[in-house]
Amino acid sequence: MLVLNGHTPRQTVHSVTFAPDGNSLASSSLDGTVRLWDWRAGTNRIVARLISGYASRCVAFAPEGRTLAWCDQALSERGYHRWQIILNELESEARAVLSMGGQEYPEDFHFCYSPDGRLLAAAESNVYLWDVVNGVELWSWGNYSVTGSLAFAPDGQTLAVGRSNRNDRTGRLRHEVVLFHPGTRIIHGVLAAPRRVRNLTFSPNGRLLAAACENTLTVWETPLQEGDSGTIRVVPQAIFTCKSGRRHFQGLAFTPDGHHLAATHNDKTVRIWDTRSWAERVAFDWGIGEVVCIAFAPDGMVAAAGGRSGRIVVWDVDL
């Protein structure tokens, strides 16, 4: 086990992700820095200093491995801070900017590349989709019902988005995950969620979708697309749920072989389940305090997790 120290102590590490070749690790923290690690050596370099540390919710490598993306703020002509995503070429340091319309700080915020790297989607209170090859915004959607969570399916044909709607008659909130085609925006599945959806991830084969729904971890089998017929399949029943009192699940990651699902939990543990039996295999407490985010290396041999102490732990995966 390795403990990586570099971010400011007690400033939350919100996001960790391995490069596609597994040799480096990127992280973003409330201390306002994005760092690139040689995790084997335990060294890092700062690749960005953010205008707002609160913009540190997400960092992601493009599938080609040469571009690292993060969120930041920019001052508009009227003096309001707008959210934007920075695409940074690691070798040349050339940068492109994808702008969003939101001004308020999003409680939850995620973005992700499509598996082929041609698209990038972001969710705060709305969903945005860009063609990153041409730097063009394709559409935005949501009407402020989006919970800030989203994930691409491995085949790139489905985008999953968390959403909460209030019933006009009863006033009750309905929580759900909407599955739609990113090109046509045709909805082909709706998954009923028990609580607000804070994080989403697909299994490597795309057959499972896991969600951190506050104090409940929920896993569904994903409905098959119905083409362009407009048929929407509602899947109210999850195949696995794990409730955890008042404490919340946060980061999620499947192992690259899809045989295990890991979740960080604010009881300071990382828990791992076998996706074939849904038996809990192990719960790690690495002694770094409350753990927020987790990622597996592409070869599945190591994993990394970061948390509120500002430290990152990297360990050998032996399941």
C-alpha positions as CSV (number, residue, x, y, z in Angstrom):
1,M,0.0,0.0,0.0
2,L,1.2,3.5,-0.9
3,V,0.0,6.8,0.6
4,L,0.4,9.8,-1.7
5,N,0.9,13.1,0.1
6,G,0.9,16.3,-2.0
7,H,-2.5,17.9,-1.8
8,T,-3.1,20.2,1.2
9,P,-4.0,18.3,4.3
10,R,-7.7,18.2,5.2
11,Q,-8.6,19.6,1.8
12,T,-10.8,16.9,0.1
13,V,-9.5,15.0,-2.8
14,H,-12.7,14.8,-4.9
15,S,-11.5,12.8,-7.9
16,V,-8.8,10.3,-8.9
17,T,-8.4,8.6,-12.2
18,F,-5.7,6.5,-13.8
19,A,-4.3,7.2,-17.3
20,P,-5.3,4.7,-19.9
21,D,-1.8,3.2,-19.8
22,G,-2.0,2.9,-16.0
23,N,1.4,4.6,-15.5
24,S,0.1,7.8,-14.0
25,L,-2.7,9.0,-11.8
26,A,-4.5,12.4,-11.9
27,S,-6.3,13.9,-8.9
28,S,-8.2,17.1,-8.1
29,S,-8.7,18.6,-4.7
30,L,-10.5,21.3,-2.8
31,D,-7.1,22.9,-2.3
32,G,-7.5,24.2,-5.9
33,T,-5.0,22.0,-7.7
34,V,-5.1,19.3,-10.3
35,R,-2.1,17.0,-9.9
36,L,-0.5,14.4,-12.1
37,W,1.2,11.6,-10.2
38,D,3.9,9.0,-10.9
39,W,2.2,6.8,-8.4
40,R,4.9,4.2,-8.2
41,A,7.5,6.9,-7.2
42,G,5.0,8.9,-5.1
43,T,5.8,12.1,-6.9
44,N,3.5,14.6,-8.5
45,R,3.4,17.8,-10.5
46,I,0.7,20.5,-10.5
47,V,-0.9,20.8,-13.9
48,A,-3.5,23.4,-13.0
49,R,-4.4,25.9,-10.3
50,L,-8.1,26.4,-10.2
51,I,-9.9,29.7,-9.8
52,S,-12.2,28.0,-7.4
53,G,-11.3,25.0,-5.3
54,Y,-15.0,24.1,-5.4
55,A,-14.6,23.3,-9.1
56,S,-12.6,20.2,-8.2
57,R,-15.4,17.7,-8.4
58,C,-14.1,15.8,-11.4
59,V,-11.0,15.1,-13.5
60,A,-10.8,12.7,-16.5
61,F,-8.3,11.5,-19.1
62,A,-9.4,11.3,-22.7
63,P,-9.4,7.7,-24.0
64,E,-6.2,8.5,-26.0
65,G,-4.4,9.4,-22.8
66,R,-2.8,12.6,-24.0
67,T,-5.5,15.0,-22.8
68,L,-6.6,15.7,-19.2
69,A,-9.8,17.5,-18.5
70,W,-11.0,19.3,-15.4
71,C,-13.6,21.9,-14.4
72,D,-12.9,25.5,-13.5
73,Q,-14.6,28.9,-13.4
74,A,-14.3,31.9,-15.6
75,L,-15.5,35.5,-15.2
76,S,-18.1,36.5,-17.8
77,E,-18.6,40.0,-19.2
78,R,-21.3,40.7,-16.6
79,G,-19.0,39.7,-13.8
80,Y,-20.7,36.4,-13.1
81,H,-18.6,33.2,-12.7
82,R,-19.4,30.7,-15.4
83,W,-18.5,27.0,-15.2
84,Q,-16.2,25.6,-17.9
85,I,-14.3,22.5,-18.7
86,I,-10.7,22.7,-19.6
87,L,-9.2,20.2,-22.1
88,N,-5.4,20.2,-21.5
89,E,-2.9,18.6,-23.8
90,L,-0.3,17.2,-21.4
91,E,2.7,17.4,-23.7
92,S,2.1,20.8,-25.4
93,E,0.0,22.4,-22.6
94,A,-2.4,23.6,-25.3
95,R,-5.9,24.1,-23.9
96,A,-9.4,24.2,-25.2
97,V,-12.4,25.5,-23.2
98,L,-16.0,24.1,-23.2
99,S,-18.3,26.6,-21.6
100,M,-21.5,26.0,-19.6
101,G,-24.3,28.3,-18.8
102,G,-24.6,27.7,-15.0
103,Q,-23.5,30.3,-12.5
104,E,-24.4,28.6,-9.2
105,Y,-22.0,26.2,-7.6
106,P,-23.4,22.7,-8.4
107,E,-23.9,20.5,-5.4
108,D,-22.9,17.5,-7.6
109,F,-21.0,17.7,-10.8
110,H,-19.6,15.1,-13.1
111,F,-18.4,14.9,-16.7
112,C,-17.1,12.0,-18.8
113,Y,-15.8,11.2,-22.2
114,S,-17.6,8.8,-24.6
115,P,-15.6,5.6,-25.0
116,D,-14.3,6.7,-28.5
117,G,-13.3,10.1,-27.1
118,R,-15.3,12.1,-29.6
119,L,-17.9,13.4,-27.2
120,L,-17.8,14.8,-23.7
121,A,-20.9,15.1,-21.5
122,A,-21.3,17.1,-18.3
123,A,-24.0,17.3,-15.7
124,E,-24.7,19.9,-13.1
125,S,-28.4,21.1,-13.0
126,N,-28.5,20.5,-16.7
127,V,-26.7,18.1,-19.1
128,Y,-24.4,19.3,-21.8
129,L,-22.9,17.4,-24.7
130,W,-19.9,18.5,-26.9
131,D,-18.2,17.3,-30.0
132,V,-14.7,17.7,-28.6
133,V,-13.0,17.0,-31.9
134,N,-14.5,20.1,-33.4
135,G,-15.1,22.0,-30.1
136,V,-18.9,22.4,-30.8
137,E,-21.7,22.2,-28.2
138,L,-24.3,19.8,-29.6
139,W,-27.0,20.3,-27.1
140,S,-28.0,21.0,-23.5
141,W,-30.9,19.5,-21.7
142,G,-32.4,19.1,-18.2
143,N,-34.5,22.0,-17.1
144,Y,-32.7,22.1,-13.7
145,S,-33.9,18.6,-12.8
146,V,-30.6,16.9,-13.2
147,T,-28.7,15.8,-10.1
148,G,-25.2,16.2,-11.5
149,S,-24.5,12.5,-12.1
150,L,-24.0,10.8,-15.5
151,A,-22.2,8.0,-17.2
152,F,-21.6,6.7,-20.7
153,A,-22.3,3.0,-21.4
154,P,-19.2,1.2,-22.8
155,D,-20.7,1.1,-26.3
156,G,-21.3,4.8,-26.3
157,Q,-24.9,4.4,-27.4
158,T,-26.4,5.2,-24.0
159,L,-26.0,8.1,-21.6
160,A,-27.3,7.6,-18.1
161,V,-28.3,10.7,-16.2
162,G,-29.6,11.1,-12.6
163,R,-32.8,13.2,-12.3
164,S,-35.2,14.4,-9.5
165,N,-38.6,15.7,-10.3
166,R,-41.2,17.1,-7.9
167,N,-44.8,16.0,-8.5
168,D,-47.0,19.1,-9.0
169,R,-50.0,17.5,-7.2
170,T,-48.4,15.8,-4.2
171,G,-45.2,17.8,-3.9
172,R,-43.2,14.6,-3.6
173,L,-39.8,14.1,-5.2
174,R,-39.3,11.3,-7.7
175,H,-35.8,10.1,-8.2
176,E,-34.7,8.2,-11.3
177,V,-32.1,7.5,-13.8
178,V,-32.9,8.3,-17.4
179,L,-31.2,6.3,-20.2
180,F,-31.1,7.9,-23.6
181,H,-29.2,7.9,-26.9
182,P,-26.7,10.8,-26.8
183,G,-27.2,11.6,-30.6
184,T,-31.0,11.4,-30.9
185,R,-31.9,12.0,-27.2
186,I,-34.5,9.3,-27.5
187,I,-35.2,7.9,-24.0
188,H,-35.2,4.1,-24.0
189,G,-35.1,3.4,-20.2
190,V,-36.1,4.9,-16.9
191,L,-34.8,3.4,-13.6
192,A,-36.6,4.2,-10.4
193,A,-34.1,5.3,-7.7
194,P,-34.7,5.2,-3.9
195,R,-33.0,8.5,-3.2
196,R,-31.2,11.4,-5.0
197,V,-28.7,9.9,-7.5
198,R,-25.2,11.3,-6.7
199,N,-23.0,9.0,-8.8
200,L,-23.3,6.5,-11.6
201,T,-21.1,3.9,-13.3
202,F,-21.7,1.2,-15.9
203,S,-20.1,-2.2,-15.7
204,P,-17.5,-2.9,-18.4
205,N,-19.9,-5.0,-20.5
206,G,-22.7,-2.4,-20.1
207,R,-25.2,-4.9,-18.6
208,L,-25.1,-3.4,-15.1
209,L,-25.6,0.2,-13.9
210,A,-24.6,1.2,-10.3
211,A,-25.7,4.3,-8.5
212,A,-24.8,5.9,-5.2
213,C,-28.2,7.1,-4.0
214,E,-27.2,8.8,-0.8
215,N,-27.4,6.1,1.9
216,T,-28.4,3.4,-0.6
217,L,-26.2,1.6,-3.2
218,T,-28.4,0.5,-6.1
219,V,-27.6,-1.8,-9.1
220,W,-29.8,-2.4,-12.0
221,E,-29.7,-4.6,-15.1
222,T,-29.8,-2.1,-17.9
223,P,-32.8,-2.3,-20.4
224,L,-32.0,-3.0,-24.0
225,Q,-32.5,-0.2,-26.5
226,E,-35.7,-0.3,-28.4
227,G,-34.3,1.3,-31.5
228,D,-36.0,4.5,-32.6
229,S,-39.5,3.2,-31.9
230,G,-39.9,5.6,-28.9
231,T,-40.7,2.7,-26.6
232,I,-39.5,3.4,-23.0
233,R,-38.9,0.5,-20.7
234,V,-39.4,1.3,-17.0
235,V,-37.3,-0.8,-14.7
236,P,-38.5,-0.2,-11.1
237,Q,-36.7,-3.2,-9.5
238,A,-33.0,-3.1,-8.7
239,I,-31.1,-6.4,-8.7
240,F,-29.0,-5.3,-5.7
241,T,-29.4,-2.7,-3.0
242,C,-27.3,-2.0,0.1
243,K,-28.7,0.4,2.7
244,S,-26.4,2.1,5.2
245,G,-28.2,4.0,7.9
246,R,-27.5,7.7,7.7
247,R,-24.1,7.4,6.1
248,H,-23.8,7.9,2.4
249,F,-22.1,6.0,-0.5
250,Q,-20.0,8.3,-2.7
251,G,-17.5,7.1,-5.3
252,L,-18.2,4.0,-7.4
253,A,-16.0,1.8,-9.7
254,F,-16.3,-1.6,-11.3
255,T,-13.1,-3.7,-11.7
256,P,-12.1,-3.9,-15.3
257,D,-13.2,-7.5,-15.6
258,G,-16.6,-6.6,-14.1
259,H,-16.5,-9.2,-11.4
260,H,-16.5,-6.7,-8.5
261,L,-18.0,-3.4,-7.6
262,A,-16.3,-1.0,-5.2
263,A,-17.9,1.9,-3.4
264,T,-16.5,4.5,-1.0
265,H,-18.5,5.3,2.0
266,N,-18.3,8.1,4.5
267,D,-17.8,5.6,7.4
268,K,-14.1,5.8,6.1
269,T,-14.2,2.5,4.3
270,V,-14.0,1.1,0.7
271,R,-16.4,-1.8,0.3
272,I,-16.2,-4.3,-2.5
273,W,-18.9,-6.7,-3.7
274,D,-18.8,-9.8,-5.9
275,T,-21.1,-8.9,-8.9
276,R,-22.0,-12.6,-9.4
277,S,-23.3,-13.3,-5.9
278,W,-23.5,-9.8,-4.5
279,A,-21.7,-11.0,-1.4
280,E,-19.5,-8.4,0.2
281,R,-15.9,-9.5,-0.3
282,V,-14.0,-7.0,1.8
283,A,-14.1,-3.6,3.5
284,F,-10.9,-1.6,3.7
285,D,-10.2,1.1,6.2
286,W,-6.9,2.6,5.1
287,G,-6.7,5.0,7.9
288,I,-6.9,8.2,5.8
289,G,-10.3,9.2,7.1
290,E,-13.5,9.6,5.1
291,V,-13.0,8.2,1.6
292,V,-14.7,10.1,-1.3
293,C,-13.5,8.7,-4.7
294,I,-12.1,5.5,-6.1
295,A,-10.6,4.3,-9.4
296,F,-9.1,1.0,-10.7
297,A,-6.1,0.9,-13.1
298,P,-7.0,-0.4,-16.5
299,D,-5.3,-3.7,-15.9
300,G,-7.2,-4.1,-12.6
301,M,-4.0,-4.8,-10.7
302,V,-4.1,-1.6,-8.5
303,A,-6.7,0.8,-7.2
304,A,-6.6,4.3,-5.8
305,A,-8.9,6.2,-3.4
306,G,-8.9,9.8,-2.1
307,G,-10.7,11.5,0.7
308,R,-11.2,14.4,3.0
309,S,-7.8,14.1,4.7
310,G,-6.2,15.3,1.4
311,R,-4.3,12.0,1.0
312,I,-4.6,9.3,-1.7
313,V,-4.0,5.6,-1.0
314,V,-2.9,3.2,-3.8
315,W,-3.1,-0.6,-3.2
316,D,-2.6,-3.9,-4.9
317,V,-5.9,-5.5,-5.8
318,D,-6.2,-9.1,-4.7
319,L,-9.7,-10.4,-5.0
